[in-house]
Amino acid sequence: MTTKELLYVEDALGHEKYFQTVCKEIKSQIQDADLKACIEQITQKHHQFFQNFYGLL
């Protein structure tokens, strides 16, 4: 893996962690159960993306 590719993966990992954090924060502020479930699915997708990127290392 080139240095540039590694930097891209590191950047992507940071973004995915940030998205997970934001989703969890939003979920904690929402009252609607259906919307909470939707946000949880989005959070899980970002977790999956993080795992996939991490697997590249």
C-alpha positions, -999 to +999 in steps of 0.1 A: +000+000+000+014+034-010+018+062+015-010+081-003-034+051-001-026+047+036-033+083+043-067+079+025-076+049+046-066+067+078-087+097+067-116+075+059-113+058+093-115+092+110-146+102+090-164+069+098-156+073+135-169+109+134-201+098+116-207+071+142-203+097+170-227+122+153-253+095+147-252+084+183-255+119+195-285+126+172-301+093+182-299+103+219-319+135+212-347+119+191-380+108+206-396+091+176-390+054+177-390+049+140-366+077+134-344+063+162-344+029+144-334+046+112-305+064+128-294+032+144-292+015+110-271+044+097-248+041+127-244+004+121-236+010+084-209+035+094-195+009+119-195-017+091-176+008+068-151+015+096-145-023+100-140-027+063-115+001+060-097-011+091-095-045+076-074-030+048-047-023+073 
